[in-house]
Amino acid sequence: MTAPAFVRLLLVVTFLLEIYGEFIHSPELVFFTKPLVLPLIGLYFFMSIKGRMVSVHLFMLTAFLFSWFGDIFLMLTPETVADTQIMGIIKNKNFFVLGLGSFLVAQLLFISSYRKAKDRPLQGTAAVRWFHYLPFVVLWAGMMAIVLPSLQTNLEKQPATIPVIIYSAILLTMAATALSRFGRTNSSSFRNAFIGACIFVVSDGLIAINFLVLPEPTYYAGFTIFITYAVAEYLIAQGILKHDMRS
């Protein structure tokens, strides 16, 4: 078994333990497994490039680092009024904005990675036109129409209004930039990164609904959010790995 394959096996085991912890609502298990998933994705990515480090790889590794920061901050954000601590560590609602800021930096780094990991348009491939990006604009407007009224009517959540507007715009820009790679990389690289980007949008949409719109998150919110999030990060990593950086 190669070193990257071994790390990927560790990643799968840790991921399964984490989502099991989310499913049975075991904060102890989540506390020990959740902070390991992104470092393992980053380690798998680093070992898979086999010393061929270029700027896009550095962008990706830094994106994983800030995603990990976001994981930690959101793990320390209360989910309900009664959710005041985890393993003796006091939770604070202000960690939500710090988590949002960390993920915003990660999205900007993903955007930079997508822009680096593409070539000249492939001959015979239809170009991505401006109207192909319209669904992202419509989706952003729809998200704002759902989330903003809830933020404006909740005094505790009001301070998050501007950060949420900015982050959601950057998130959808990240997905649109992944789409822009169509015909400018191999199909496997495009498919993995674009699907990963779209799943990331779904994951963050679930966070917005559960923590900003609903009075309390649904019972399996953590379970569904982390599955989509971890799969998104892994697919984006695979998408960049599959791009031929020598072309």
C-alpha positions, 0 to 999 in steps of 0.5 A: 500500500502506498503512503497516499493510499494509507492516509486515504484509508485513515481518512475514510475511517476517521470520516466514518467515525465522525459521521457516526458521532454526528448521527448518534449525537456523541460530542465526545467522539465528534470532538476527537474525530472532526479536527482530524478530517481536514488535516488528513485530506491535506496530508493526502493531497500533499503526499499525492503531489509527490514533490511537484509543488507549484503555487496551486498546490500551496493555495490548496494546502492553505485552503485546507488549513483555513477550512480546518480553522473554520471547523474548529471555530464552528465546533465551538459555536453553540447550536442551541441555548443549552449547548454551552460547552464541549469537553469542558471548553466553553462555547461562544456565539462569536466563534460563528463569525470567526468560522465564517471568516476562515471559510471565506479565506478558504473559498478565495484560495479555492478560487485562486486554485481553480484559476491556476489549474486550467489551460488554454481552451481545448479545441472543439470544446464549447466555451462557457458563456455568461448565461451559464453563470446566471443560475449562481446569481439566482441561487444567491438571490434565493439564499438571501431572500430566505436567510436575511429576513431571519437575521434581521428579526433576530437581534443576536444574529443581526451582526452576522448579516454583512458577513453572511452576504459577503461569504455567500457571494464568495461561495457562489463565485467559487462554484462559478470559477470551478465551472469556468474550468470546463474545456480548460482541463481534463474531464476528470479534473473538471468533474471532480472539482465542479461537483465538489464545489456544488456540494460545498454550496449545498453544505453551506446552504444546510448550515444557513438553514439550520443555524440562521433560519430555523429556531434550532437545527434539525436533529440530523443537521450535523450529520448531513452537513459534515457528510456534504462538507467532507465529500466536497473538500475531498472532491475538490482536492481530487479535481486539482490533483487530476489536473496535469500541471505540466501542460 
